[in-house]
């Protein structure tokens, strides 16, 4: 099966798109990516980096570098900027606790709990690896590639 992603073939420039949105619909840009709501801002800029060491700025900035819309040096400068203002983070955490109806103590417990990966839970990875190994062995014995759909 061949996957076709037509948006990958279209011209896109982030700055041009933002200017167009401002002119046509009165869009007001927010200071950071995914700042459209308290939750997405907190999730992208605090939860993922703190809990899973996942800074979503890396792939976003990388795509801008690859497309020629930003230099590597500009991206490195952006990465030096803090993800969250500490006072704003405190306000947002209090807001989230209120919305989720949990105490700050419960929130801190969730944040400090051990992070789990999918492999910590029952899954079918062992079965897939077994089938892959059998397929590889059979392919070697019969001398041709076997295609199996999962």
NORSUL-V853435 format. One record per pair of residues at least 6 apart in sequence whose C-alpha atoms are under 7 Angstrom apart, sorted by sequence separation. I is the first residue (numbers start at 1). GAP is how many residues later the second one is. D is the distance in Angstrom with one decimal. If there is no record, write none. Layout:
BEGIN
I/GAP/D, I/GAP/D
END
This chain:
BEGIN
21/6/5.5, 22/6/6.5, 34/6/5.7, 35/6/4.6, 48/6/5.2, 49/6/5.1, 64/6/5.5, 65/6/5.6, 97/6/6.1, 139/6/5.3, 34/7/5.4, 48/7/6.8, 65/7/6.2, 97/7/6.4, 139/7/6.0, 97/10/6.9, 135/11/6.7, 44/12/6.6, 61/14/6.0, 45/38/5.4, 45/39/6.5, 38/54/6.4, 51/60/6.5, 52/63/6.9, 51/64/6.5
END
